């Protein structure tokens, strides 16, 4: 027996009955004119922080891990990146200690860890494609992922607005 033969009589009876809504739409809630609603933010809501030496750190996994790298400003100042020295996994680092290096056609520069922790891995993409740092320094061009030992260290770093003010003061 086909499905259509079974469903057709049921569908015909259902369509022949007067329509009643199966559910009602909830009324749209609106805020009074001129008012705004503010949402609370957790301390981890601002996950990306910056250092005065032009590194960034971005928390993930509820603050347990972080990716670090160099800022767009630093990548632009370095020029075309040709080599990236990545840290070894399980390397213990302290905040402001070198965790790797970036070499360009212009110069070489150490990359300092903004926070203390243990290196989980380096960004293996940079081994073959060092120029990824130029294309996406604060995205795909991250240098290392670390297990953060003290999230409170981020309190001493700059948010995006403070970092922008620093850049303007350096001009």
HELIX and SHEET records of a PDB file:
HELIX    1   1 UNK A    3  UNK A   16  1                                  14    
HELIX    2   2 UNK A   43  UNK A   45  5                                   3    
HELIX    3   3 UNK A   61  UNK A   63  5                                   3    
HELIX    4   4 UNK A   72  UNK A   78  1                                   7    
HELIX    5   5 UNK A  125  UNK A  128  1                                   4    
HELIX    6   6 UNK A  132  UNK A  135  1                                   4    
HELIX    7   7 UNK A  151  UNK A  156  5                                   6    
HELIX    8   8 UNK A  160  UNK A  170  1                                  11    
SHEET    1   A 6 UNK A  48  UNK A  50  0                                        
SHEET    2   A 6 UNK A  55  UNK A  60 -1                                        
SHEET    3   A 6 UNK A  65  UNK A  70 -1                                        
SHEET    4   A 6 UNK A 144  UNK A 148 -1                                        
SHEET    5   A 6 UNK A 117  UNK A 122 -1                                        
SHEET    6   A 6 UNK A  92  UNK A  93 -1                                        
SHEET    1   B 3 UNK A  81  UNK A  85  0                                        
SHEET    2   B 3 UNK A  98  UNK A 104 -1                                        
SHEET    3   B 3 UNK A 108  UNK A 112 -1                                        
END                                                                             
